[in-house]
Each structure stands twice: as structure tokens, then as C-alpha cells.
């Protein structure tokens, strides 16, 4: 009974991630994912002793935990009267949930696919809301915000969820038989929302994920191969026509190539480097960063971590990323499981041009990939 409650709550958490920035009762600290995450953690407490014995998953968790501990120490050394919050509770929660979800998925592979289905259904609901103008907040340029979530994150959610639906349909991981084809119904409106966000990183990620996924995905039988081919052709024509009709994304894509428009990132990078170059070994901590630059993101996770914790902190975090990438590649090599590798594409896009430390979606994807280490013949432990 307890296992079923835990499975239900992890699926509910994945569903709720689509509404990460929606604040209940206009309270800045209260959101749907936080409530579900709290209930999920509570449900796991009776099993915590057995959970903590999973050494193959704990090895990867230890790497990111060391990074967080080092970050807290640097934060303490850089406390000032204008910035004294040295304990990043949001990041800490994401890391804890990363560990718990990783172990949970390592129990039984099908739970991960069920959770991904709920994530995709949540994204489909978000697309329906967009269709009816619910929770939609366009900015001055026309880009779509959904329930307070910025366009890049909304776009990435659509990208990942569309790809997950295609994988679940093609590979039939949940054994839904012909019922699984109903999952394809919301894809057009999800693509519509993706394009309306005007997110370049989302569109590029989508194209790369489709190409890599369809090339490597396991296909058996004539009808399966025919379906994959027709689906690929249909997606290409749909996205191509939609981009031509959507001038905002077309302009942003053109400016990226012709004018080298980086949405102000080049200026941000220059300002940050002007400060951090004098503290490049240990960084200036989050406390030092917020005191100088406010709470805005530098739009590059590696630069952000370098700014917070210097070369040492960046090196520790890169070890963690290397472990994640290594598990994804081994999953492809030893088990012909291409999904972990495909899911890394949008995360890499966010790492290089966005934010991921506080993004719950990024950490649950990390947890899925990390859990695959438990099933590998040649793992880290």
C-alpha cells in the first residue's frame, strides 16, 4: 500500500512541475510542486533506511551534495548586510528530490515511464490552457508566459513532453497497446505553444531530439517503421509551416544568425567577468553575486556556478555532469536505451543559455538518468 502511495505522489510531482511558478493564494513561498514534494518526502520516510543503501545512485548524489556543501561555505564567507541568505533552500530541495527520485526509479523501471507520462499530461494541460487563454501572460514582444513561468522554460517543457509522448507511443513502454495512440492527440497544440514562446533554445532542442531520437530509437516491424517515418515527415512539415506563420520566432532565429543577437547575454557575461576575475578560485558566492547583480540569472549555468564557487566549485559540478552524461551514453551502448541521451539535449541547451539550478524539470531528468546507473552492468560502483 505504501509503495502505491509513493508511486502516486512521484507521478503527481512530475505532473505539478508544469506549474512550478504558479503561486497559490498569491503567496510567494507556496506552490503546487512544493506541496506535492513535501507529501512525497513524508511518504518516503518509513523507507529511508532501505533507500539509503543504493550505492550506485548514492555515488552520483554524493558528487552534487559536495558541490552544494562547498557552495554554502563560500556563501557564508561572502555574507554582507545587503545579502545574507547563505542557504539556498530551493536548490537544496531539488538536490534531495533528485536523490529520492533516482532511488525510486531504480526500484522499478516502469515507475519512471509512468512519471514521465504524468509530466507529459501536465504539459498537455498547459497547452489546453494556452488554447483558451487561461494563465497566459504575453510580454511586450509577444512571447508567451504561462502561470508566471518564462517562455524558455515553457518551451522546454513542451519539447521534452512531446518527445516523451512519441517515445511512449513508439516503444509502448507502459504496455498500453493501441490506446497509446490517443496520447498523440494533444501534440499539435503543444507544438503551437512551443512556437508561441519564441524560444530559440527550445526549437533547436526539439529539432535535435527528433533527429537523434528517430535515428536511434528501437523499431521493430514494418508498421512501426512506417509510423516513425510518417510521424517524422508530418512533424517536419507542421513545424516548418508554423514557424513561417509565427513572425516572432522567425525574427528571433534570423537575428541570432544575422545580427548575432544573444538577448543581452554578451553584456551580462562581460559584467560578471569584470567582478569574478578577481575571485576566480573560490568565487563570490550567491551572497556576493546577489549583492552586486541582484537575483537575475547570467543565462549560463557554468558561468553562474563559476561566479558562485570559482574554479573549484565548477570542477566539482562538472564531475557530476560528467557522471550523468556517462550513464546516458552507457545506457545507449549496453541497453540500446536512447532516451537518457536524447533528454540531455534540452538540458545542455539550458546549461549553456539558461538556468537549471532552480528548475525542477532539469533535476527530475537528472534523476531518471542517474537511476539508469543501477541497471548498468558496468556502473560507477
BAGU-330676 format. One line per 2 residues: number of its first residue (from 0); for each residue x, y, z of N, C-alpha, C, O. Coordinates in steps of 0.02 Angstrom, whole numbers. Each point is the difference from the previous one (the first is absolute). Example, Ala and Ser with C-alpha at 12.3 -4.5 7.8 and 13.67 -1.06 7.14 Angstrom:
// residues 2
0 = 660,-284,390,-45,59,0,45,60,0,52,-1,33; -70,54,-69,42,59,3,-39,55,37,25,55,8
//
This chain:
// residues 381
0 = 41,-60,0,-41,60,0,43,63,0,-13,48,-37; 66,-48,79,44,58,5,36,12,-67,8,58,-20
2 = 12,-112,-13,33,7,-65,-46,35,-50,22,43,-39; -86,-61,39,-48,30,-46,-9,74,14,-5,40,-46
4 = 4,-22,110,-5,71,18,61,39,-24,-6,54,-27; 65,-84,37,62,32,-23,1,7,-76,21,52,-26
6 = -44,-103,-9,-3,3,-74,-48,54,-23,14,37,-47; -71,-32,80,-49,50,-18,27,71,11,-10,44,-41
8 = 45,-35,97,26,66,17,57,22,-47,5,59,-17; 38,-106,-3,54,19,-45,-29,18,-69,25,45,-33
10 = -77,-80,12,-33,17,-63,-35,68,6,1,39,-47; -31,-26,104,-33,64,11,51,57,0,-14,54,-24
12 = 72,-68,52,53,51,2,22,17,-71,8,59,-17; 2,-109,-25,20,11,-69,-54,41,-37,16,45,-39
14 = -79,-61,51,-55,37,-31,1,73,22,-9,45,-41; 21,-33,106,-4,68,28,58,44,-22,-4,62,5
16 = 59,-91,-28,58,39,-21,-19,50,-55,32,52,-7; -83,-69,-32,-23,46,-53,-26,66,28,-8,48,-37
18 = -6,-47,102,-27,60,31,46,25,56,-22,23,52; 87,-29,-65,51,16,51,-5,71,26,8,11,60
20 = -22,37,-104,0,70,20,-68,27,21,-5,59,18; -46,-101,-20,-67,24,19,-5,1,76,8,-52,33
22 = -21,110,-4,-2,8,72,-71,-4,26,-44,39,-21; 32,-86,66,-66,-8,29,-16,57,47,41,20,41
24 = -101,6,-46,-24,54,43,46,61,-1,3,39,48; 33,-31,-105,47,57,-8,55,1,53,27,53,16
26 = -11,-111,11,53,-6,49,64,-22,-36,1,-54,-30; 51,95,32,61,-13,-38,35,-65,18,36,-27,-42
28 = -47,2,103,35,-60,23,-40,-64,-10,25,-55,13; -88,62,-36,-43,-59,-3,-19,-16,-72,-30,41,-35
30 = 49,-100,12,-16,-22,-68,-23,-73,2,11,-35,49; -43,14,-102,-25,-69,-4,57,-51,4,-6,-48,37
32 = 61,57,-75,55,-50,5,29,-5,70,19,-54,21; -16,110,15,27,-2,68,-44,-41,47,26,-39,41
34 = -91,46,-48,-46,-39,42,5,-74,-16,5,-41,45; -5,24,-109,4,-70,-21,68,-30,20,4,-57,23
36 = 49,97,-32,67,-24,19,5,-15,75,30,-49,20; -61,93,20,-1,-11,73,-35,-65,17,25,-39,41
38 = -83,27,-72,-37,-62,13,40,-61,-23,-1,-53,33; 35,61,-89,40,-56,-27,57,-18,47,13,-58,13
40 = 22,109,11,55,-12,46,-25,-33,65,32,-46,25; -88,69,0,-30,-30,60,-16,-74,-11,12,-41,44
42 = -38,25,-103,-18,-69,-15,60,-46,-4,-5,-60,11; 64,89,-25,61,-40,-7,36,-11,66,44,-43,5
44 = -61,82,46,36,-5,64,0,-70,29,52,-22,26; -108,-15,-28,3,-69,28,48,-46,-38,21,-52,26
46 = -4,70,-88,43,-43,-42,70,28,-6,41,-27,-38; -25,79,76,63,36,-11,61,-43,13,51,8,-33
48 = -55,-54,81,57,-42,16,18,-46,-59,59,-7,-17; -109,-23,-12,13,-45,-58,19,41,-61,40,-24,-41
50 = -68,84,33,16,42,-57,73,21,-1,32,3,-52; -5,11,112,67,27,4,54,-52,-15,59,17,-2
52 = -78,-80,-10,50,-53,-13,18,-6,-74,43,-41,-18; -75,80,-24,13,-5,-72,64,36,-18,0,60,-16
54 = 56,-96,20,66,32,-8,11,25,-71,36,49,-10; -65,-82,-41,11,21,-69,-30,68,-14,28,39,-39
56 = -84,-24,70,-31,66,-7,32,50,48,10,58,-17; 6,-81,77,30,45,51,66,29,-24,18,55,20
58 = 19,-92,-61,65,23,-24,-8,66,-39,39,46,9; -90,-43,-51,-11,60,-40,-29,56,44,19,58,-7
60 = -64,-77,52,-28,50,46,54,32,42,-2,61,12; 51,-100,11,53,27,41,38,56,-35,21,48,32
62 = -12,-55,-97,37,51,-38,-35,68,3,31,51,14; -97,-51,-26,-36,63,-1,-10,27,71,-5,60,10
64 = 2,-106,40,-7,22,69,64,35,23,-3,50,36; 61,-75,-56,64,32,16,2,70,-30,23,48,32
66 = -46,-42,-94,-3,66,-32,-44,48,42,19,57,12; -77,-82,10,-45,44,37,32,21,67,-5,58,20
68 = 36,-105,14,33,15,64,54,53,-10,6,47,40; 34,-55,-93,52,49,-15,-31,68,-15,27,52,21
70 = -82,-50,-57,-34,62,-16,-24,36,63,7,61,5; -35,-98,42,-23,30,63,58,32,38,-7,55,27
72 = 64,-89,-25,59,28,34,21,65,-32,14,49,35; -11,-47,-102,19,61,-36,-51,55,12,18,58,7
74 = -81,-77,-4,-53,49,14,10,33,68,-8,61,7; 26,-102,42,10,27,68,57,50,2,-4,51,33
76 = 58,-66,-69,57,45,-1,-14,65,-37,38,49,7; -91,-46,-46,-16,60,-39,-64,34,22,-29,40,-37
78 = 7,-56,98,-59,33,28,13,75,9,55,20,20; -105,19,-36,3,73,11,-67,24,26,-48,-38,2
80 = 45,101,17,-62,27,27,-56,1,-52,-59,-1,17; 78,3,-81,-50,3,-54,-17,-69,-27,-48,-7,-38
82 = 86,-44,57,-13,-68,-24,27,-50,50,61,-11,5; -106,-20,33,22,-45,54,-33,-68,-1,9,-40,46
84 = -48,24,-99,-33,-65,-6,49,-50,-29,5,-8,-61; 32,-26,105,54,-44,-22,-25,-71,-17,35,-38,-33
86 = -95,20,56,-26,-68,-11,-54,3,-54,-55,25,12; 71,-50,-72,-47,-1,-55,-48,-59,8,16,-56,-20
88 = -73,70,50,-47,-54,16,-29,-32,-63,-11,-61,-1; -2,101,-50,-28,-26,-62,48,-50,-33,-21,-55,-20
90 = 85,73,15,49,-45,-29,8,-63,43,5,-55,-26; -4,64,92,7,-57,46,-58,-49,-9,11,-61,-2
92 = -72,88,-4,-59,-43,-10,5,-38,-65,-17,-60,-3; 39,94,-50,6,-33,-65,51,-57,3,-11,-53,-31
94 = 66,63,67,51,-52,6,-25,-60,39,12,-57,-18; -49,71,73,-29,-54,40,-50,-40,-41,0,-62,1
96 = -43,97,-38,-49,-34,-42,34,-38,-57,-23,-53,-21; 77,81,-5,40,-35,-50,23,-68,26,-6,-51,-34
98 = 31,50,96,23,-63,31,-58,-48,11,6,-59,-18; -62,84,46,-56,-44,15,-32,-28,-63,-17,-59,-3
100 = 8,101,-47,-30,-23,-63,46,-51,-35,-24,-48,-29; 89,60,32,48,-47,-30,-7,-69,30,-2,-50,-36
102 = -1,48,101,-6,-65,35,-68,-32,-14,-5,-60,-11; -47,102,11,-67,-25,-14,-3,-33,-69,-28,-54,-8
104 = 56,87,-42,0,-27,-68,42,-64,-6,-14,-43,-42; 65,38,84,43,-59,-4,-35,-63,28,23,-56,-11
106 = -79,66,47,-38,-58,25,-32,-38,-59,4,-61,-4; -36,100,-40,-38,-30,-54,-3,49,-58,-23,56,8
108 = 46,-76,-67,8,44,-57,-67,29,-22,-3,57,-24; -52,-95,31,-64,23,-26,-26,62,38,-39,39,-28
110 = 61,-30,90,-22,59,39,26,64,-33,-35,50,-1; 96,-53,-25,28,59,-34,-42,18,-61,-14,59,-11
112 = -7,-108,-27,-40,14,-60,-70,25,19,-29,41,-36; 1,-66,91,-64,26,24,6,73,21,-43,41,-16
114 = 98,-26,51,11,69,21,8,46,-60,-25,56,-1; 61,-80,-50,8,39,-62,-67,10,-35,-12,53,-29
116 = -31,-102,31,-66,7,-30,-38,56,35,-33,41,-33; 36,-38,99,-33,52,38,30,69,-15,-35,50,-4
118 = 101,-48,-5,33,63,-19,-28,24,-67,-15,59,-8; 10,-105,-40,-25,17,-66,-74,21,2,-20,46,-35
120 = -20,-80,76,-70,19,7,-8,69,30,-45,38,-18; 89,-21,65,-1,67,29,17,53,-52,-31,54,-1
122 = 78,-69,-43,18,46,-54,-57,6,-50,-13,55,-25; -21,-110,12,-58,2,-45,-55,44,29,-33,38,-36
124 = 23,-43,102,-50,43,33,21,74,-6,-43,43,-10; 107,-30,17,26,68,-8,-15,26,-70,-19,58,-8
126 = 27,-101,-42,-15,20,-69,-74,13,-10,-19,46,-37; -24,-84,70,-73,11,-3,-16,68,31,-40,38,-28
128 = 69,-23,86,-10,65,32,20,57,-47,-34,51,-4; 90,-61,-31,23,51,-47,-51,10,-56,-11,56,-23
130 = -18,-111,1,-50,3,-54,-60,43,19,-29,34,-42; 11,-36,107,-58,38,24,20,64,36,-43,34,29
132 = 107,-17,-32,23,63,30,2,1,75,-1,53,30; 5,-112,1,2,-5,73,72,0,24,40,-42,-22
134 = -23,88,66,68,3,27,51,28,-48,60,-3,13; -82,30,-70,45,26,-51,18,72,14,-43,41,14
136 = 108,-26,-16,24,68,13,52,18,-53,60,-9,12; -82,36,-69,49,20,-52,39,62,22,-28,45,31
138 = 92,-43,-49,40,59,16,-5,52,-56,-39,-10,-47; 78,64,52,-6,54,-49,19,-22,-71,-22,31,-49
140 = 63,-84,44,19,-24,-67,-46,-54,-26,6,-22,-58; -54,0,100,-48,-50,-22,18,-71,22,-38,-46,-15
142 = 94,36,50,18,-66,23,-46,-21,57,-23,41,40; 10,-107,-36,-50,-26,46,30,-22,67,47,-40,2
144 = -73,69,52,12,-25,68,-62,-39,21,-56,18,-16; 67,-73,53,-56,-41,23,4,-8,76,47,-29,26
146 = -98,56,8,-4,-5,73,65,24,33,24,-31,48; 5,85,-74,60,29,29,64,-30,-23,54,24,17
148 = -57,-78,-56,60,-34,-24,24,32,-64,-40,15,-45; 107,-3,39,25,37,-58,-2,-42,-63,-2,-62,3
150 = 3,95,-62,-9,-35,-64,49,-57,-13,-20,-52,-26; 84,61,45,48,-54,-13,-17,-63,38,4,-55,-27
152 = -24,62,90,-17,-58,41,-65,-33,-25,-5,-61,-1; -44,102,-19,-62,-27,-27,16,-39,-64,-26,-55,-11
154 = 68,85,-32,18,-33,-62,36,-66,11,-14,-49,-34; 61,48,82,37,-62,15,-47,-54,26,8,-58,-16
156 = -57,78,57,-49,-49,24,-38,-32,-58,-11,-60,-1; -10,102,-46,-36,-26,-58,45,-48,-40,-22,-54,-20
158 = 84,74,9,47,-40,-39,9,-69,32,-9,-52,-33; 26,51,97,13,-63,35,-63,-43,1,4,-61,-10
160 = -62,91,23,-62,-39,6,-20,-29,-68,-24,-56,-3; 32,94,-51,-17,-26,-66,44,-60,-17,-24,-51,-24
162 = 89,57,38,46,-55,-14,-17,-60,43,2,-57,-23; -19,68,87,-19,-55,44,-62,-36,-26,-3,-62,1
164 = -46,100,-25,-61,-31,-28,18,-43,-60,-24,-57,-6; 66,83,-38,20,-38,-59,36,-65,19,-11,-52,-31
166 = 55,57,81,36,-60,23,-49,-51,30,5,-60,-13; -52,84,54,-47,-45,33,-46,-34,-52,-20,-57,9
168 = 4,94,-61,-43,-29,-53,39,-50,-42,-24,-55,-13; 84,75,-9,39,-42,-45,25,-64,35,-4,-54,-28
170 = 29,62,89,29,-57,35,-50,-37,45,15,-55,23; -73,86,-11,-52,-33,40,26,-23,68,-13,-56,22
172 = 51,100,12,31,-18,64,-50,-17,55,15,-39,45; -75,69,-49,-50,-11,52,-51,-54,-19,-48,-12,36
174 = 60,-21,-93,-43,-55,-23,-74,22,-4,-45,-35,24; 34,92,-56,-68,26,-8,-33,-24,-64,-58,16,-13
176 = 95,-55,-27,-26,-26,-63,-24,57,-44,33,52,-3; -89,-59,-32,-20,51,-48,-26,63,34,-7,52,-33
178 = -9,-56,98,-24,59,36,53,56,1,-16,59,6; 79,-80,-12,54,49,5,-3,52,-56,27,55,8
180 = -58,-71,-64,-3,48,-55,-43,61,16,7,51,-33; -50,-57,83,-38,59,22,45,53,30,-18,59,3
182 = 77,-80,20,48,48,29,24,50,-52,25,53,18; -31,-70,-82,23,45,-53,-46,59,-11,19,49,-32
184 = -80,-52,57,-51,51,-15,22,70,20,-9,47,-39; 38,-36,100,17,69,19,65,27,-31,16,58,11
186 = 20,-98,-49,65,23,-27,-6,64,-42,42,44,7; -92,-37,-51,-5,61,-39,-6,64,42,33,50,-15
188 = -74,-52,68,-7,61,41,62,11,44,14,56,20; 22,-111,-4,62,7,37,53,32,-44,40,42,23
190 = -39,-61,-87,46,31,-48,-18,74,-9,44,42,-7; -108,-27,7,-23,69,-6,27,42,57,26,55,-12
192 = -31,-80,73,26,37,58,75,6,-4,28,53,16; 6,-106,-37,72,1,-8,22,57,-46,46,38,17
194 = -78,-31,-75,18,52,-47,-16,69,27,38,47,-10; -95,-41,45,-21,65,26,44,27,56,-1,59,14
196 = 39,-103,18,46,24,51,58,39,-32,33,40,34; -21,-51,-98,56,34,-33,67,-22,26,50,36,-7
198 = -47,-95,37,62,-24,30,45,-34,-52,-17,-53,-27; 74,84,14,46,-28,-49,32,-65,26,6,-48,-38
200 = 13,47,101,32,-59,28,-48,-60,-1,21,-57,-8; -87,71,18,-49,-54,-1,-8,-29,-70,-3,-61,-8
202 = -2,105,-42,-9,-24,-68,61,-40,-24,-7,-53,-31; 67,79,45,61,-35,-20,4,-68,35,18,-50,-30
204 = -35,49,95,1,-62,38,-50,-50,-30,15,-59,-6; -74,84,-12,-51,-44,-29,24,-33,-64,-8,-60,-10
206 = 37,101,-34,25,-27,-64,53,-52,11,-1,-53,-31; 49,67,76,54,-48,14,-26,-64,32,22,-55,-16
208 = -70,63,63,-28,-59,33,-38,-45,-48,5,-61,3; -42,92,-49,-37,-39,-49,48,-38,-46,-10,-59,-13
210 = 62,94,-10,47,-32,-46,38,-57,34,5,-55,-28; 21,68,88,38,-51,36,-46,-57,21,17,-59,-7
212 = -76,76,34,-46,-50,25,-25,-47,-54,1,-60,8; -23,88,-64,-26,-41,-54,54,-41,-34,-14,-54,-28
214 = 75,78,30,55,-38,-31,18,-62,42,13,-53,-28; -13,61,94,24,-54,43,-55,-42,33,13,-56,22
216 = -74,83,-19,-52,-35,38,-10,-70,-28,3,-12,-60; -17,-35,106,-9,-69,-18,-68,-8,-34,-52,16,28
218 = 53,-42,-89,-62,-9,-40,-2,-72,-24,49,-26,-27; -105,-6,35,-8,-69,-23,-65,-6,-39,-52,23,23
220 = 55,-54,-79,-60,-10,-41,-10,54,-52,22,57,9; -55,-75,-64,-10,46,-55,-43,60,20,17,57,-17
222 = -72,-69,53,-46,54,18,33,49,49,-13,60,-3; 54,-85,48,35,44,46,47,46,-37,3,60,14
224 = 34,-88,-61,47,40,-40,-37,50,-44,22,57,-9; -79,-78,-19,-40,44,-42,-28,58,41,-1,57,-21
226 = -22,-74,82,-27,52,44,54,51,17,-13,60,-1; 72,-83,17,55,45,17,17,46,-58,10,60,9
228 = -8,-88,-69,16,40,-60,-54,52,-13,16,59,-13; -79,-79,16,-55,47,-12,-3,54,54,-13,58,-14
230 = 24,-79,77,0,48,55,55,52,-9,-10,59,14; 68,-81,-35,57,46,-10,-16,49,-56,12,60,7
232 = -38,-84,-63,-17,44,-56,-55,49,20,3,60,-16; -53,-85,52,-54,44,23,24,54,47,-20,58,-6
234 = 64,-76,52,26,49,47,41,54,-36,-6,59,15; 46,-80,-63,42,47,-37,-44,52,-36,13,60,5
236 = -64,-83,-41,-43,45,-37,-41,45,47,-8,60,-14; -16,-89,69,-40,39,47,41,56,31,-21,58,1
238 = 79,-76,25,43,50,32,23,53,-50,2,59,16; 16,-81,-76,23,47,-52,-54,52,-16,14,60,-3
240 = -75,-83,-8,-55,46,-17,-17,45,59,-16,59,-9; 19,-86,69,-17,39,59,52,55,12,-18,55,20
242 = 81,-70,-32,52,50,9,-9,56,-50,9,59,17; -26,-76,-79,-11,51,-51,-58,46,18,0,59,-16
244 = -51,-87,50,-58,39,19,14,41,63,-35,50,12; 84,-70,27,14,34,63,60,47,-9,57,-22,2
246 = -70,85,-13,52,48,-16,48,11,58,60,14,-11; -84,-19,73,43,13,58,59,-48,2,57,22,4
248 = -71,-87,-8,55,-49,3,44,5,-62,61,-8,5; -91,22,-62,39,7,-62,49,59,6,57,-6,-21
250 = -81,62,49,43,58,9,57,-15,49,57,19,-12; -74,-54,67,51,-15,50,52,-48,-28,60,7,15
252 = -81,-56,-55,47,-46,-31,45,36,-50,60,-13,-3; -90,58,-35,39,38,-50,50,46,33,57,6,-23
254 = -78,27,77,46,46,35,58,-37,32,54,28,8; -66,-90,12,54,-40,30,56,-12,-50,59,-1,17
256 = -79,-8,-80,49,-15,-53,30,63,-30,61,6,-5; -105,42,-14,24,59,-36,32,52,46,53,27,-16
258 = -85,-15,74,24,53,44,37,-26,62,22,39,42; -15,-106,-38,31,-31,59,-34,25,64,33,15,49
260 = -100,-13,-51,-39,23,57,-2,-53,54,-28,-54,-11; 58,68,69,2,-48,56,-46,21,56,9,-22,57
262 = -59,65,-72,-49,22,50,34,33,60,-23,-8,56; 78,44,-68,34,35,54,47,-41,40,30,25,48
264 = -21,-89,-65,42,-44,39,74,21,-3,36,-8,49; -15,35,-107,70,20,-6,17,56,49,55,2,27
266 = -102,44,-17,11,55,48,3,-27,71,42,20,40; -89,-66,-24,-1,-30,67,65,-37,14,29,7,54
268 = -6,-47,-103,62,-38,9,59,47,14,41,-14,43; -38,69,-80,55,48,9,-2,31,69,52,7,32
270 = -111,13,-9,-7,32,66,21,-49,56,35,20,47; -57,-82,-53,16,-50,52,74,-15,1,30,-4,54
272 = 0,-4,-113,72,-15,-3,41,56,30,53,-12,30; -76,74,-38,36,57,28,6,-3,75,46,29,29
274 = -93,-64,4,1,-7,73,33,-64,21,41,0,46; -57,-56,-78,22,-66,22,74,-13,-15,30,-42,33
276 = -2,77,-81,70,-15,-18,48,13,57,57,-24,-1; -79,61,52,43,12,58,-11,-52,54,38,-2,49
278 = -88,-41,-56,-14,-53,49,-15,-65,-36,-49,-35,16; 91,18,-66,-17,-57,-43,13,-68,31,-23,-51,-26
280 = 59,48,81,15,-65,32,-60,-23,41,-23,-57,-8; -3,100,52,-56,-19,43,-66,34,-19,-52,-19,26
282 = 54,69,-69,-61,35,-18,-23,48,53,34,10,51; -92,21,-63,-26,50,47,-63,-24,35,-32,38,36
284 = 14,-101,-47,-59,-27,33,-65,29,-28,1,51,-36; -56,-83,52,-65,29,-19,-12,65,37,-30,46,-27
286 = 55,-43,89,-9,61,39,37,59,-33,-27,55,-4; 87,-67,-19,38,52,-34,-31,18,-67,-1,59,-19
288 = -23,-109,-17,-31,12,-66,-63,42,8,-10,49,-36; -35,-68,83,-63,35,8,12,72,23,-38,45,-17
290 = 90,-35,58,15,68,23,22,45,-57,-14,60,1; 48,-88,-51,26,40,-55,-48,4,-60,-6,52,-32
292 = -27,-109,17,-39,-3,-62,-75,-12,10,-38,-2,-48; 16,-5,111,-70,-16,11,-14,-73,-11,47,-40,-3
294 = -110,21,-4,-18,-71,-6,-9,-22,-73,-27,-54,-12; 48,94,-36,-5,-19,-70,50,-55,-18,55,-3,28
296 = -74,-38,-76,43,-55,-21,49,23,-54,-18,41,-42; 80,-66,43,48,16,-54,-13,-37,-64,36,9,-49
298 = -87,-53,48,-20,-37,-61,55,-47,-24,6,-13,-60; 33,-12,105,48,-53,-15,18,-33,65,31,31,44
300 = -50,-94,-36,8,-33,64,73,-8,20,18,8,58; 25,-23,-106,71,-9,15,31,66,23,40,1,47
302 = -59,54,-80,24,66,22,-28,17,69,35,29,41; -98,-47,-30,-32,13,64,36,-36,56,14,29,53
304 = 1,-93,-63,34,-39,51,71,25,10,25,3,57; 8,15,-111,68,28,4,-1,65,41,45,13,40
306 = -97,27,-50,-7,62,37,-12,-14,74,29,33,43; -72,-81,-28,-17,-16,69,58,-33,37,15,19,57
308 = 18,-68,-89,47,-42,37,68,-8,-33,39,-42,20; -25,83,-70,66,1,-30,17,-64,-39,-44,-41,-14
310 = 107,34,-1,25,-58,-38,-13,-65,38,-17,-51,-30; 25,53,97,-8,-61,40,-72,-25,-3,-12,-59,-14
312 = -36,104,26,-70,-20,-2,-21,-23,-69,-37,-48,-7; 61,83,-45,-17,-19,-69,28,-70,-16,-34,-39,-33
314 = 94,25,56,31,-66,-12,-42,-55,33,-10,-53,-31; -14,64,92,-40,-50,35,-65,-12,-38,-22,-57,-9
316 = -10,112,-12,-64,-7,-36,10,-34,-67,-43,-38,-21; 98,51,-12,14,-32,-65,11,-75,8,-17,-39,-44
318 = 45,18,102,6,-72,14,-69,-32,3,-11,-54,-27; -36,89,60,-69,-24,4,-31,-4,-70,-30,-51,-17
320 = 38,103,-23,-27,-1,-68,31,-56,-42,-34,-33,-39; 99,23,47,35,-53,-36,-29,-68,18,-9,-42,-43
322 = -7,32,107,-29,-63,22,-68,-11,-33,-16,-56,-21; -24,109,19,-66,-5,-31,6,-17,-74,-34,-45,-26
324 = 79,80,-9,10,-13,-71,26,-71,-11,-19,-34,-48; 63,12,92,29,-67,-7,-53,-54,6,0,-49,-38
326 = -46,57,86,-55,-48,8,-44,0,-62,-20,-54,-23; 5,113,-5,-42,4,-59,32,-36,-59,-34,-37,-36
328 = 99,47,26,35,-34,-55,3,-76,11,-8,-38,-47; 20,17,109,3,-71,14,-68,-34,-9,-4,-57,-20
330 = -50,95,35,-67,-28,-10,-11,-15,-74,-32,-50,-17; 58,94,-25,-7,-11,-72,43,-59,-23,-22,-42,-39
332 = 84,39,65,47,-51,-23,-20,-70,24,0,-47,-40; -16,41,105,-12,-66,29,-73,-24,-6,-13,-60,-3
334 = -35,107,3,-70,-20,1,-39,29,-60,-61,-10,-4; 95,44,-40,-33,32,-58,-57,45,21,-51,6,-35
336 = 58,26,94,-50,46,26,22,71,-18,44,27,32; -75,2,-83,21,65,-25,-32,58,37,24,56,-5
338 = -78,-69,43,-37,54,32,43,43,47,-4,62,-4; 45,-90,48,42,43,43,44,48,-40,9,57,19
340 = 19,-81,-75,43,41,-41,-40,55,-34,24,57,-5; -83,-73,-19,-42,50,-33,-22,54,49,-2,59,-18
342 = -14,-79,79,-22,49,50,55,48,22,-14,53,27; 76,-72,-40,55,45,17,4,60,-47,30,51,18
344 = -59,-56,-77,6,53,-49,-30,66,25,34,51,-2; -98,-50,24,-27,63,25,34,24,64,5,60,12
346 = 17,-108,30,34,20,62,66,34,-16,19,49,33; 16,-74,-83,62,31,-21,-13,70,-27,39,47,11
348 = -95,-38,-47,-19,65,-24,-13,49,56,20,58,-3; -53,-82,56,-13,43,58,64,16,38,9,56,25
350 = 35,-105,-20,63,11,36,41,55,-35,31,41,34; -31,-41,-100,41,47,-38,-34,68,-10,34,50,-12
352 = -100,-48,16,-34,63,-17,-57,18,47,-39,45,-15; 34,-79,71,-56,14,45,15,-12,73,53,20,25
354 = -99,-54,8,5,-12,72,-24,-71,13,-47,-24,-32; 81,-11,78,-22,-68,15,3,-15,75,-32,-48,23
356 = 69,87,15,10,-15,71,-66,0,38,-10,-41,45; -35,87,-62,-64,5,35,-57,-30,-41,-58,5,21
358 = 74,-34,-78,-52,-28,-44,-13,-72,19,42,-44,-10; -101,31,37,-18,-68,22,2,-50,-57,20,-57,9
360 = -41,79,-68,-1,-44,-58,69,-28,-14,8,-59,-15; 44,102,19,68,-23,-13,22,-53,49,32,-49,-20
362 = -48,57,83,22,-47,51,-36,-68,-4,29,-51,15; -93,52,-36,-34,-65,-6,26,-38,-61,2,-62,0
364 = 18,98,-52,33,-33,-57,66,-30,22,17,-56,-18; 21,94,57,63,-26,28,-13,-63,41,38,-48,-3
366 = -93,48,41,-15,-57,43,-15,-63,-42,21,-55,18; -56,64,-73,-14,-57,-44,64,-29,-28,10,-61,0
368 = 34,105,-24,63,-24,-29,43,-33,53,30,-52,-11; -26,84,70,40,-27,55,-25,-70,20,41,-44,15
370 = -106,34,-15,-27,-65,21,19,-56,-48,2,-59,20; 13,76,-83,20,-51,-48,66,-32,19,15,-55,-22
372 = 25,89,63,64,-28,22,-10,-64,40,44,-44,0; -100,38,33,-15,-59,40,-7,-62,-44,14,-56,21
374 = -37,66,-83,-14,-57,-45,58,-15,-47,-2,-50,-36; 54,92,37,56,-10,-44,45,-57,24,10,-8,61
376 = 16,-30,-107,45,-55,18,66,28,27,28,-27,48; -5,81,-80,62,33,21,-18,69,24,-4,47,-39
378 = -6,-41,104,-21,64,28,57,31,39,58,-21,-7; -74,71,49,52,37,34,24,-34,64,52,19,27
380 = -88,-68,-3,20,-31,63,11,-74,-8,17,-34,49
//
